[in-house]
Amino acid sequence: AAICKAQQVDVLHAHLSQESWVGCLGAHMVHRCPAIVRSRGVVVPVRSHIFNRLLHNYLTDRIITPSKVIYNQLVALSGFDRDKVSLISDGVDIVRFSPQVDSSAAREEFHLSPTIPLVVMVARLERVKGHAVFFQALAELARRLPTLEWRALCVCDERAPGALAATVCCARELGLSERRLIFTGFRSDVEKIIAAATMVALP
């Protein structure tokens, strides 16, 4: 509230639920309340209880969703003002993520031939991203087609200490060896990794 008052903020933009509650309540305590915009980018269902309706209908001016799935979830909620929800699809840098991006460097880095099928998953290490599903699918592929040659890359960043080690352990316990599944850690050049992929998994 003190920041809004001192700097005459015009728009307050929040993402997470905790941020939204703190931001909305603080903004409404100042003399000149800014416009309050909430971005909701997760598919976890919103509970239709009185507190969420208060936040949505009275404390927030606009809710932005990046996908039709999330948009449809919100506008279908009973007691929620659907006119406050807007759909603004995520954009893609079509120059950076172009089919013309050279994939040879990424394959050479991980000692992969140009022709071997490569499955790639790019996601932060959180349960909602579905790494366990990805590993189970790869293990099932290896079991059903034991003679098929393929490789997989898991591109991920560690948000909590020990998360990467635990994730690697989970994969290895399913029989996915270092030869079959490589963990790259955080990468700033994911466009090259994706360009090298035969298939991208988004579980």
Secondary structure as UniProt FT lines:
FT   HELIX           2..7
FT   STRAND          11..14
FT   HELIX           17..27
FT   TURN            28..29
FT   STRAND          35..39
FT   HELIX           50..54
FT   HELIX           55..59
FT   STRAND          62..65
FT   HELIX           68..75
FT   TURN            78..79
FT   HELIX           82..84
FT   STRAND          85..87
FT   TURN            94..97
FT   TURN            99..100
FT   HELIX           104..109
FT   TURN            110..111
FT   TURN            114..115
FT   STRAND          118..122
FT   HELIX           127..129
FT   HELIX           131..144
FT   TURN            146..147
FT   STRAND          151..155
FT   TURN            161..162
FT   HELIX           163..173
FT   TURN            174..175
FT   TURN            178..180
FT   STRAND          181..185
FT   HELIX           190..196
FT   STRAND          199..200
//
